[in-house]
């Protein structure tokens, strides 16, 4: 019997789409605009270090193709897109990293600082 993978050996990382990777308009349109400053470079850095990026969003599965096209347009690496996450005001998790608009800070928290 194989041992379960320890948390330290997991290579998947989830990244929210709206207001984390992408600037967007508000309700009712929720149009994707340009990437948040530093997002493309951060995703490239994480990808080059072997992280498997899952882009997740509360958007419906009907938006999947639009999301994929947007990620491709800006050459943002990803392994998977997951739509329809649980709608929450807050997420409390033992492995969560809060995004406060600074991708360098996020990368430092996961020990992958963005090289300048």
N, C-alpha and C positions, 0 to 999 in steps of 0.2 A: 504494500500500500504506500502511495506517495504521500509525502508530507505536504500540508497546505502551504501555499506561497505566503511568506511573511510580508507584512506591510512594506518593509524596506525594499523588498524585491519587486514590488508592483511597478510596472512601467507605463500604466495608463494614467492620463491626467485629463480631467474635465474642465472645460472653459466655457463660460456663459457667452452667449452671442451679443444680445442687446446691452448697450452701455458698458460692455467689458471689452469685446472685440470691435463692435460696431457702434458708431453714432447712428441714431435713428430718430425719426419723427415720432411724436406721441400719438395716442389714440385719436382717431380711429384708424389712421393709416399705417403706422409702424413701418414706414419705409426705411430700408437700410441705406445709410449714407456712406461716408468714408470711414475707414478704420480709425479707431482710437489711436492717438499718438503712442508710438512704441509697440503697438500690438503685433504688427506684421513681423518686426524684428525679434520680438520675444518668442513668437510661435516658431520662427525659423531657428532660433537658438535652442529652444526646447526640443524641436524635431531633430536637430543635428546631434544632440546629446542622447538620443535614443528614446525620448518620451513619445508615447503613442497618444495623440491628441484627439479627444472626443469633444466636439462642439455640441453643447446642449442648450436647449431653449424651451420656453413655455409656448412658443409658437406651434400652431397645428401642423400635422404631417402634410397638409396641403401646401405649406410653404417650403417644403423640402428642396424642390428644384431651384427655387429662387435663392435659397440660402447657399446651396451648392454652387450656383452660378456666381454669387457674390464672393464666396471664398476663393473660387478659381480666378475671378477677375483680379483680385488683389494678391494672388499667389500665396494664400495662407495655407500652410500644410495642415492636413487633418487626416485621421483614419476613419472617422465615423461621425455622423450627425444624428443626434437624438432629439426628437421633438416631443412636446407635450409633458414637460416636467411638472411636478406637483407645484401648484400655485401657492406660494408662501410669502408672507411679509418678511420673515427672517428664516435663515437656515442655521441651525446649530449642529455642528459636526466636529468630531475630534480631528479631522484632517482638512478642514476648510481653511482657505486663505481669502480674506476679504479684499476686494478690488476697490481701491480708493482713487483711481485715476493715474497711478504711477506703476508702469510695468517693471521698471528697475527694482522697485520695492518688492513686487510679487516674486521676481526671479531670485532676489536675495533670500526671501523666506523659504524658497525651495532649493536653496544652495546652488543656484545656477545664474550668477550675476551676468548681466548683459555687458559684453565687452564694448568699450567705447573706442 
